[in-house]
Amino acid sequence: MADPHDPRLTPARPDLAAKHLEGKVTATRFVGGTIYEVATSQTPLRREPRLDAPLDTEALKGERVTVYDANEEGWSWGQLVSDGYVGWLPTDALRPAGAAPTHIVSALRTFVFPGPSIKLTPIETLSFGCQLRIARIQAEFAVTTEHGFVPLRHLGNATDHEPDFVAIAERFVGTPYLWGGKSSLGLDCSALVQLALTSAGVACPRDSDMQEQALGSPVALTGDLSNLLRGDLLFWKGHVAIARDRATLVHANAHHMAVAIETISEAVARIRVAGGEISSVRRLGKQ
């Protein structure tokens, strides 16, 4: 059972906590928080308000953040609305939340141009999962409320869901591995799962231990893993992979330093040599 006061998901410090936690945690004062949104392509969420602090995750453009505190050094402390992760983000990467996004980047990455021509110098690079407010469609471009021009074919409606989350994960093959990363420029194993599932309309926690507790139902495995189905999630301590079929999986991993497809037998054997055994396999409701 998940820790109800997991610090990764609990906006509470000795000096400050979210108002809704009053009576549940001890803090000097409690505040209601203000909703902001990420204004940049992506921004780090760190454990401490320092550039050299560990990268716990990233927030993508358009994501909402409940901010409870900000310091004079340019850091804001808050909680991501999407998955509940708590940490410090650069204040200059945030702005007051506007209207709900209308579209989402469905390509691995795309460019924002200052006008309706791909020959213009891009003003921004966006990754898969970034959320945008589109004001109008002009020929082959979607024009944002910030007057940026994005190739229409690289976007999907914010309310649409991908039919096959495994296929989404497969599109990331070759993307560099980055601990704490959550974009197509670099991501880790649990971010790959989160991005793929979220695109399919399945709410997904950020870290692999949270995913193992929250997603699907356990699968009783055969010795040779021959009963795996496409979309099953294989968990080790600190790692998660997605079964493509009974023989192969896709995962972001530090061995390849990238998202890679490999045989399940090879992955299991290699991780076993490093001291890890499969802790569980989880199967989602629809396969």
C-alpha angles and dihedrals in degrees: 000000000000119000106254088213099042102158090222089063103026118085095212134121129167090259100036141020140168115277093239089062094059108128091019101068135024118249138144092241140001127219135189099226132220127250116240132168132222109259099184129070090260136339135197124251107207134190092234133022094261133101090232095050117113116280105238097176143321133247120219129219111287096021115136122236128189103219118205102170143011129192133209092253093070102263129125124202116214151120128266110239094213101059104002097244114161127211150098123304130182107267093218089061091063135073135176110287115262132191119321115281116260100197141029131208106255098175118083087252138342142182133247112219127200091231143009097289133088088211091071120095108264116244096200142014117219129196133215110289099028111139125223141183108228117203099186146341118249114186106296095350136083111217115215125216085253089060095251121143117225125182104259094219090063093061137073131191111275091236097049121102130211113242097221120036091186090061089053091053090049090057089064093062108134094024108136119255114247123174106236093007120137106178140079088259090065137337144163132237099272093043089057089054092045095049093046096047094043090054087056092051096257116133108232133183119233107241128057095240090053090047092051090055098041109036129081126316131295121271121216102227130216117227093256094041089237093143095066118124131204108277097027112139117227116204133199125170103289096358141080133186135183122234112230092186136324093298109035141043138191123221144149107244143166094231092068092024085223145061104286143175116225139153116280091231092055094047094047092048094047094048090046090057087055089054102264129125128186106270096191147332119227126201122204122224098256122046 
